[in-house]
Amino acid sequence: MRTQLEKLLASGRDNALLRFGLGDACLKENDAEQAVVHLTQATTQQPGYSAAWKLLGKALRQLERLEEAEAAWTAGAAVAQRQGDMQAAREMAVFLKRLQKARAGQAIQPAAMPGT
């Protein structure tokens, strides 16, 4: 599927839905770096695309780019609320809470000492 979508993109058919599909396909193939590229384009081309924001946050989280993931989910939740997509807004709120808890836990744990 990814190859077919890449061919469409190469033919000049660039749009948010295509970029979302490519981002999703990249994530399914564990290529979060390329997923971020495509999903960033999707949200740039169509800022109201809440599903793209949600997936962008997921890709960024996989890459441990936590501040960027938080920003993507925050923007996506706001977009979803404005559009009345309460399910997507709730999902992103849950992702944000989990991320914030994980970050708080990392801040509390002492750094590992070499050789331990």
N, C-alpha and C positions, 0 to 999 in steps of 0.2 A: 504494500500500500504506500509506504513512504516513497519508493521509487516513482510510482505513478504521480504522486503529489509533487515531487520535485520536478518532474517533467512538465507538469502544468505551470509551475512557477517559472521554469526556464522559458516557457513559451510566451511569457508576458502576462499571464493571468494572475496577477498579484492582488489579493484581497484578504480581508480579515478572516473570513471563513477558511480559506485555503491555508493561511498561516496558522490558524488554530489547529486544523487537521494535521499539518506538518509537525507542530509542536507536540501534539498528542502522540503521533507516530514515533517521534524521536524519544519521548519519555518511555514508551512501551519497549523501545530498543535500548533503554538505559543510556541514552545520549542526552543528558540534561543540558549540556553546554549548547547544543544546537537547538534544543527545545526552547531555551531562554531567548535565543536569537529570533526564532519564529514567533513566539508568544509576545515578545516585546513589540514586534512589528504589528501583530494583531491588535494589541491594545493601543498602539499609536494610530493605526488606521481607523479603529473603531473604539474610542475610549469607553463607550457604554456597553462593551461586551464583557459582562461579568464572568462568564465561564472562562474566558481567556485570562482574566485577572487571577481567578482561582488556580488555574493550571500553571500560570507563571509563578505564583507563590510556591506551588509544589516543586517546580523545577529548581527554583532558587534555594529552597529548603534542602533539596537533595545535594546541592552543591555547597551546603553549609554557608551560604550567603544570607545569613539570618536577618540582618537589618533590611536588606532588599526584599526578602520574602515577607517580612512584616509590613513594609510599605506597599507591596503589591496586594496583600490581603486586606489591608486597611482601605486602599483605594477601591478594590473590588467590592468590599462589603458596602461602602458608601454608594457605589454605582448600583448594586443590586437593590439596596433599600429605596433609592430614588425611583427605580423601575418597578418596584413592588415585587421583586423576586426574593421573597422572604426566605425560601429554602436555601438559596445560594448565600444570602446574607448570614443566616444562622451557621451554615457550614464554615464560612470564612471566619466568623467570630470564634468558633470552636478551635479552628486551626491557630488563630492568634493567641488564644488562651494557652493552648498546649505549647506553642513556641515561647511565650513569655515565661511559662513555668520551667521549661527546659533551660532557657537562658538564665533564669534566677538560680537554678540548681547548679549550673556551671560556675556561676560567680561565687557560690558558697564553697564548693569543693576545692580543697587545696591542690596545687599543681603536683603532678607525680614527680618523684625524685628519680634521677637516673639510677639504674641498678636495683630498683625496688620492684 
